[in-house]
């Protein structure tokens, strides 16, 4: 059996009452109110009444209510509303079942942004309470309403009174006589572009001097061919008052660096010494100035720059010492100095055994021990290295042994008449460690400078401690953080001796470019190198990088960009971002004029990047103040090409409890109230004659707080 379902009768008066609220002093509002009352009555839409604001406040109804507001029909009121009216609107908006707010803020390019404060207000109210049905109709500003515009209003009233308004649109704007509604539609080209950019990092090979701060990372520990540089995010953080920043010229390679290839050391611990120039100093720094040539002990020196406290292990490089030679000094010579003087307390005439003596730390220890008047025994792993010690340091052949066999302990005992040596500087592992331990003399001092056996928890026979010996270990990178004063004293002593000619960097200096890092590490692992290996941070070297995906655009360096609210947290980051994108002229607007501490720091930071900064004291809610700032900019800077509106007044409150004075401050940062009504502009739409022509001085504009309500979302 087939039948036709009976239609449901239309609901009678879903909104039992209509109230039209208008200003009795405005003839245009009064005329429209009278027209709408007659229209609703003649078409029997619903019981209808027109009221002033005061009358609406006094009227109490038990029925649901469609309240139509004509208060902004011709003149915006919310940007400069009186406290009493603000409180009345709070009550009237909250008590209505549905609201239709009518103004003349429509058109392709609305002339008065003040009309659109209600847009944000209604979006927030519907976010706070989804039961609110708040509708906005923005008509084109044509003076007295025409027949077509009145028809737009009556059509919407009929629609809101129907039974199908559950998902009705909330905003309607008239453009060229046609009502439009906001819609977000899919943009396939934009989606594809965003999809490409959504990849957090892009891996490629390019020159080390890529204008991005870099530091070494290891994608796959244990594989030297996987060395990769990544963006150093710490470089974007504010410099602390007691910090200095060093642009690295050379970084030294040390024996413990190759432990990274065995996955026994964190990548952040590699590159523990460097030389370079001081490029920034904190406000509280006194030891160093911009331009100083320095050498330092610090983790993470395989990078474009490092930051460390000026009270850390840093030393000025003496005149006549190259950056390459200076980078070869800090770790090796400070380690040897602390090991032999602080820990071993070496005395003239004592004997010292130095393992791997042709290496970087070995040669440093030989020089320091000789200067102390000690007798030196050494081990090497090849005849060529033995010859180097004889030629450069004059060590007798009878005092140099092979570390490839463990017979050196017996030979040393023989050379010392069975006593052994007073000081041992050990870097051997396994059986070599045990044989060295057997060489210790009574009251001897054994100093461990290696890491492999320590990391593997290797043990030692205890019987030697019966001879009143001591066992110590030294990790200079840890000491530089935990006991910086010890490292500072060692560095000073070492560089003083270098300047005096009593010490010189280990020979030869093997310099590699940063693009040859893999080759350098592989050479170091073979133990075939002699002397010291250093890396030069050459800008033209090609290196592997994993960089954050960046926008595929850059800003015109010959244009000016404006940031309002420039010295707040958001504004400061935006200014730095603009500089990173190529902007070289910034007009930073704020009431403080950049005189607060963080403002001064930002201006200094930008100027060091080569950015010209103008930071006049400017209240962006005051049209004359903005005009004055723009005139000042025009006299000193290129034409403005963009503005970022980051000024805001953060307040946490729901609308029903918001005080009038708080509301009054909210639109001030976006709307200039002191411009004439017939040409009122906010900061983003401001126009004036630029170089003799009337042009829009902000071809590009970005906003933040003013557009976060676009989809009724925080």
DAMO-V931432 format. One record per residue. RES is the residue in three letters. PSI is psi as a letter, one per 30 degrees, with the letter a starting at -180 (999 if undefined). Layout:
BEGIN
RES PSI
RES PSI
END
This chain:
BEGIN
UNK k
UNK k
UNK l
UNK k
UNK k
UNK k
UNK k
UNK k
UNK k
UNK k
UNK k
UNK j
UNK i
UNK e
UNK j
UNK f
UNK l
UNK k
UNK k
UNK j
UNK k
UNK l
UNK j
UNK f
UNK f
UNK j
UNK e
UNK e
UNK e
UNK e
UNK e
UNK e
UNK e
UNK e
UNK e
UNK e
UNK e
UNK e
UNK e
UNK e
UNK e
UNK f
UNK g
UNK h
UNK e
UNK l
UNK k
UNK k
UNK l
UNK k
UNK l
UNK l
UNK e
UNK e
UNK e
UNK e
UNK e
UNK f
UNK k
UNK k
UNK k
UNK f
UNK l
UNK l
UNK k
UNK j
UNK k
UNK k
UNK k
UNK g
UNK f
UNK g
UNK e
UNK f
UNK k
UNK k
UNK f
UNK f
UNK f
UNK h
UNK k
UNK k
UNK e
UNK e
UNK e
UNK e
UNK e
UNK e
UNK e
UNK e
UNK e
UNK e
UNK e
UNK f
UNK f
UNK k
UNK e
UNK l
UNK k
UNK j
UNK k
UNK k
UNK a
UNK h
UNK g
UNK a
UNK l
UNK e
UNK j
UNK k
UNK f
UNK j
UNK f
UNK f
UNK f
UNK g
UNK e
UNK f
UNK e
UNK e
UNK e
UNK e
UNK e
UNK e
UNK e
UNK f
UNK e
UNK e
UNK j
UNK f
UNK f
UNK k
UNK j
UNK k
UNK k
UNK k
UNK j
UNK j
UNK l
UNK k
UNK j
UNK g
UNK b
UNK k
UNK k
UNK l
UNK e
UNK e
UNK e
UNK e
UNK e
UNK e
UNK e
UNK e
UNK e
UNK e
UNK e
UNK e
UNK e
UNK f
UNK f
UNK l
UNK g
UNK h
UNK g
UNK e
UNK h
UNK k
UNK l
UNK f
UNK k
UNK k
UNK k
UNK k
UNK k
UNK h
UNK g
UNK k
UNK k
UNK l
UNK k
UNK k
UNK k
UNK k
UNK l
UNK k
UNK j
UNK e
UNK e
UNK e
UNK e
UNK e
UNK e
UNK e
UNK e
UNK e
UNK f
UNK f
UNK k
UNK e
UNK l
UNK k
UNK k
UNK l
UNK k
UNK l
UNK k
UNK e
UNK i
UNK g
UNK g
UNK k
UNK k
UNK l
UNK l
UNK k
UNK l
UNK j
UNK e
UNK j
UNK k
UNK f
UNK j
UNK f
UNK g
UNK g
UNK k
UNK k
UNK k
UNK l
UNK k
UNK j
UNK f
UNK f
UNK f
UNK f
UNK l
UNK k
UNK k
UNK l
UNK e
UNK g
UNK l
UNK l
UNK k
UNK k
UNK j
UNK k
UNK e
UNK k
UNK k
UNK k
UNK k
UNK l
UNK e
UNK f
UNK e
UNK f
UNK f
UNK e
UNK f
UNK g
UNK h
UNK f
UNK k
UNK k
UNK e
UNK f
UNK f
UNK l
UNK i
UNK g
UNK l
UNK l
UNK l
UNK a
UNK k
UNK k
UNK f
UNK k
UNK k
UNK l
UNK f
UNK g
UNK k
UNK f
UNK e
UNK l
UNK l
UNK k
UNK f
UNK k
UNK k
UNK l
UNK k
UNK l
UNK j
UNK k
UNK k
UNK h
UNK f
UNK i
UNK l
UNK e
UNK l
UNK l
UNK k
UNK l
UNK k
UNK f
UNK g
UNK a
UNK i
UNK k
UNK k
UNK k
UNK k
UNK l
UNK k
UNK f
UNK k
UNK l
UNK e
UNK e
UNK e
UNK e
UNK f
UNK f
UNK e
UNK e
UNK e
UNK e
UNK e
UNK e
UNK e
UNK e
UNK e
UNK e
UNK e
UNK e
UNK e
UNK e
UNK e
UNK f
UNK h
UNK k
UNK l
UNK k
UNK f
UNK l
UNK k
UNK k
UNK k
UNK j
UNK l
UNK h
UNK f
UNK f
UNK a
UNK e
UNK e
UNK e
UNK e
UNK e
UNK e
UNK e
UNK e
UNK e
UNK e
UNK e
UNK f
UNK f
UNK g
UNK l
UNK k
UNK k
UNK k
UNK l
UNK k
UNK l
UNK g
UNK l
UNK e
UNK e
UNK e
UNK e
UNK e
UNK e
UNK e
UNK e
UNK e
UNK e
UNK f
UNK g
UNK k
UNK k
UNK e
UNK f
UNK g
UNK k
UNK l
UNK k
UNK g
UNK f
UNK l
UNK g
UNK f
UNK f
UNK e
UNK e
UNK e
UNK e
UNK e
UNK e
UNK f
UNK g
UNK h
UNK f
UNK e
UNK a
UNK l
UNK e
UNK k
UNK k
UNK j
UNK k
UNK g
UNK l
UNK l
UNK b
UNK e
UNK e
UNK e
UNK e
UNK e
UNK e
UNK e
UNK f
UNK f
UNK k
UNK l
UNK k
UNK g
UNK l
UNK k
UNK j
UNK j
UNK k
UNK f
UNK l
UNK f
UNK e
UNK e
UNK e
UNK f
UNK g
UNK h
UNK k
UNK l
UNK k
UNK k
UNK f
UNK f
UNK f
UNK f
UNK f
UNK g
UNK h
UNK l
UNK k
UNK k
UNK l
UNK l
UNK k
UNK j
UNK e
UNK e
UNK e
UNK e
UNK f
UNK e
UNK f
UNK i
UNK f
UNK e
UNK e
UNK e
UNK e
UNK e
UNK e
UNK e
UNK e
UNK e
UNK e
UNK e
UNK e
UNK e
UNK e
UNK e
UNK f
UNK g
UNK f
UNK l
UNK l
UNK l
UNK k
UNK k
UNK l
UNK j
UNK j
UNK k
UNK l
UNK l
UNK f
UNK f
UNK g
UNK e
UNK e
UNK e
UNK e
UNK e
UNK e
UNK e
UNK e
UNK f
UNK f
UNK g
UNK f
UNK l
UNK k
UNK b
UNK k
UNK k
UNK l
UNK k
UNK k
UNK i
UNK k
UNK e
UNK f
UNK k
UNK k
UNK l
UNK k
UNK k
UNK j
UNK k
UNK k
UNK k
UNK l
UNK k
UNK h
UNK l
UNK l
UNK l
UNK j
UNK f
UNK g
UNK l
UNK k
UNK k
UNK k
UNK j
UNK k
UNK h
UNK f
UNK g
UNK l
UNK e
UNK e
UNK e
UNK e
UNK e
UNK e
UNK e
UNK e
UNK e
UNK e
UNK e
UNK f
UNK g
UNK f
UNK k
UNK g
UNK j
UNK k
UNK j
UNK j
UNK k
UNK l
UNK f
UNK f
UNK g
UNK g
UNK f
UNK l
UNK e
UNK f
UNK e
UNK e
UNK e
UNK e
UNK e
UNK e
UNK e
UNK e
UNK e
UNK f
UNK g
UNK g
UNK k
UNK k
UNK k
UNK k
UNK i
UNK l
UNK k
UNK k
UNK j
UNK f
UNK f
UNK j
UNK e
UNK e
UNK e
UNK e
UNK e
UNK e
UNK e
UNK e
UNK e
UNK e
UNK e
UNK f
UNK f
UNK f
UNK l
UNK l
UNK k
UNK k
UNK f
UNK l
UNK k
UNK k
UNK j
UNK g
UNK k
UNK l
UNK j
UNK k
UNK k
UNK j
UNK k
UNK l
UNK e
UNK f
UNK g
UNK k
UNK l
UNK e
UNK e
UNK e
UNK e
UNK e
UNK f
UNK e
UNK f
UNK e
UNK f
UNK f
UNK k
UNK j
UNK f
UNK g
UNK l
UNK k
UNK e
UNK f
UNK g
UNK k
UNK k
UNK l
UNK e
UNK f
UNK g
UNK k
UNK k
UNK l
UNK j
UNK j
UNK h
UNK f
UNK k
UNK j
UNK l
UNK j
UNK f
UNK i
UNK e
UNK k
UNK k
UNK k
UNK l
UNK d
UNK f
UNK f
UNK g
UNK f
UNK g
UNK e
UNK h
UNK h
UNK k
UNK 999
END
